[in-house]
Amino acid sequence: MSRQTLDCAEALALLQDYLKEELTTENEARVAGHLAACGHCLQHAHFERNFLAALERAAKGARCPDAVVARIRQVLRSTPPT
């Protein structure tokens, strides 16, 4: 994806990271440019943004059970780095 513009499939593949502000500056600009030019993808982006906001509201205050946290930590400690 070194060219300046994105097609719809490429833009949608990057959309979640775009909405979570996890893209490089270059890719963020490329996705923003595509959304500015493509109404279909922009509509999809609005839906995804609202969906992520609803998930965050629903999960507010939710905690992972202590047993699950302990198990994850145990696995992480026993797994050698790659």
Salt bridges, closest charged atoms under 4 A:
GLU10 OE1 - ARG3 NH2 2.81
GLU48 OE2 - HIS44 NE2 3.61
ASP66 OD1 - ARG63 NH2 3.06
